[in-house]
Amino acid sequence: MDTSERPIGPDDVEAHYESLWGKAQDKRVFRTQTNAFSILTFTPQQTDEGVFLFATVGASQVMGDRDRSCEFFFGLTTSPKGLPDSLAEIALDGNGTGQVPDSGDTTTLAFELWEGTSARSYLFTDGGDEIVPHLKRDGALVEFIQLVPLFADELEYKKKHGEPALWEHFEENEVPYWDAQRVSAF
């Protein structure tokens, strides 16, 4: 089959990441009764972003539809223990609707995002900059949505004042949301 007629699958997503940063330093595979997906880890040296980048492969098989789906990624200064579990939960459920999350949507997990943090929420964002270009083929689109870890009070602020106000607060206070050891901005 000509690849231009083939739907975009997990192998295509992984190859897309590899075309940007090379082979992942680590790959954790998760399986449910109906799906399999991976969490890839790329080092700061691979990405030139100054952080470890964590990326999902397979979320696009359950999030959205054949025409528009998504994968998730985000960066942190370290590679903390437990992080793949929270990202796997996002790959499986996104924001809980089964649809591609909108920028500004959030989701809160029942557990901490990684060991050593009290943050339990992720903000879905387009990030303003395209770190991972979209993947397109024959009218199908896989978007790459950035996640930003949030503490409970940051989530409440965002709910009360909106996503732009949260970003403004982060910028004014030089909040390093990519720092795995950071504390709440409030």
N, C-alpha and C positions, 0 to 999 in steps of 0.2 A: 504494500500500500504506500502510496506517495505520502510523505509526512505532511504535506499541505492539506491533506484530507483527514488526517488523524487528529482526534481531539487532543488538547493539551493535557498531558498527564504528569504524574509525579517525576518520572525520569526527565521530562522536559524542564520542569521547575528546578530540579537539582542541577541539570546541565546549565541552566541560566545562571544560577548562583556561581557555579564553577567558572563560567566564562568571565565573571566579574572578579572573583577572588581566588580561584584555584580550588583544589580539593579541601573539603572541610577538615579541620583539626580533629573534630569529634562528631560522631553521628550516633544518636540514640534513637532506636526504633520502638514505637509503641503500637500495640495491636488491640483492637476491640473485636467483638464478634463479627462486625461487618466492615471494619476499616483498618488500614495500616497507615501510619504516617511517621515522619522522622523529625527530629530536632537537630539541626546542624549548628556547629560552633566554628566560627572563623576568628582567627587571632587579630590583634591590632596591626600586626605587621602585614597581614594579608589584605586588610581592607583600607588601610591608610585613614581610618576614621578615628584612631586613637582609643578605640574600645574593642572589646570582644563583641562580635555580632552573632546573635542567635536567630535562626531562621527556621520556619516550618516548611515541610514538604509533605503535601497530602491534604492540607486544609481545603485546598481548592476542589477536592473531590466531594466534600460535604457542605461547603459554604457557597451559597449562591446557586447558579445553574450553569448549563453548558455555555451560555453566551457571556456570562460575567460571574467570575468567582474571585477568590482572594487567597493569599498567603500572608503570614505575619512575620515581622522581624523587629528586633530592637537591640540596642547596644548598652553594655555596662563596662565599667572599668576593670572588673574582675569576672571570673567565671565561678559564681558561688554554687555551693552544693544545694541541690533541690530545685534549682531553676528549671531544668527541663520538664519537671512535673507540672509546674504552673503553665508553661508554654504549651505543653501537650493538651492541657485542659482547654486552652484558648483555641488550639488547632481543631479540637473536636467540637466545641460549642460556640466559638466566637462570642457574640454578645447575647447568645441564647435564642436568636430568631431563625437561624439557619440561612439568613441572608447576609450579603456583604455589609459589614458595619459602615455607618457613616462616620466621617471625621467628627470627633466630639463625643461619640458614643463611649460608654464605659461598661465594664463588667467587674463584679467583685466576686472573688473566690472564697471558699470556706476555710482556706488555709493561707499562710504567708507565701509570698511569691518566691522566696528562697530563704534558706537558713540565714539568720542574722538580721532580718528586716521585719518590721511590723506591717509593711505595706501589703495590702491584699487586693488592690484594684489595678486595672490597666485602663488607660485612655487610648482609644483608637484614633489615630491622626494621620493626615496626609503629610504632616511634618513640614510642609512648605517647600522643602527641597526633595527632589527625586533621587533618593539614595539607591533604590533598586528600581530600574525601569520596568514598566509594565511589559508583560509577555502577551503577544497578539498573534493569532493565526486564524484565518478564514472566518472572521467575524467574532471569534472567541477572544475573551480578554481575561487575563489573570492580573489582578492588582496586587501590589505589595504594600501592606498597611503597617505603618510603624506603631509600636506600642510604647507607652510611657507609663512607668510604674507610679502609682499614686497612693498616698497615705489617706486614711479616713477623713481627716480634716481638709485635705486638698480636694478630695472628691466632693465633700459638702460645699466647699467654696465654688467649685466648678458648677455644681448643680444650682447654686443660688445666683451666681454672677455670669455664668457662661464660659465656654472654652476660651474665647479671646481674652477675657479678664484674667483667667488662670495663666495663660501664656504671658500676658503683660506683667503679672506679679512675678512669675518665674524670671523674666528678663530683667525687671527692675531690681530684683534681689539676687541676681546672678546664681540662680538655683541650678546646680549641676545634676539634673534629673537622670543622667547617665552614670552617676556615682553609686555603686552598689552599697556603699557605707553611709550614704546621706541620711539625714533626718528630715522630718517634715519641714516644709517651707513656712509653716505657721506656728 
